[in-house]
Amino acid sequence: MSDKKIKIEFAPGAFDQFDGTQEELDEFIAELQRMADSGELEEQSVSLDDEEAWLELSPEEQAVIEAAITRPGETRH
């Protein structure tokens, strides 16, 4: 693990579709930061540059990721 502290930032609207309470969202964000601080987040990460890893995702997961990284009017493939 690196000594560099990871700062997690969320894009505006990142949680617009979140279906839970503010308390649950706060707990989720705190857990992500804890995982980043401990190195666990990086250890469990998967590069989506890897075609094989991408294909292991469900079509629903792929659609969510593509929607998050594609600007309106653009297509990824």
C-alpha positions, 0 to 999 in steps of 0.5 A: 500500500502506498503512503499517499492518501486517496481522496474520494470525490463524487461527481454531481448527481452520482447518487441521484439513483441511490435508494436509501436514507441519508444515513445509509449513504453516509455510511456507504461513503464512510466505508469507501473512504475506510477501504481507500485508507486501508488499501483494501479498495485498491487491492480489490479493484479491477482494471476495466482496460482489461477486456476479459474483466469487462466481459465478466461484468453483467450487461447491467453493470456494463450499462451503468458504467458506460452511462457514468463515463459517456457524455450525452450523444457519445457512444463508447464502442 
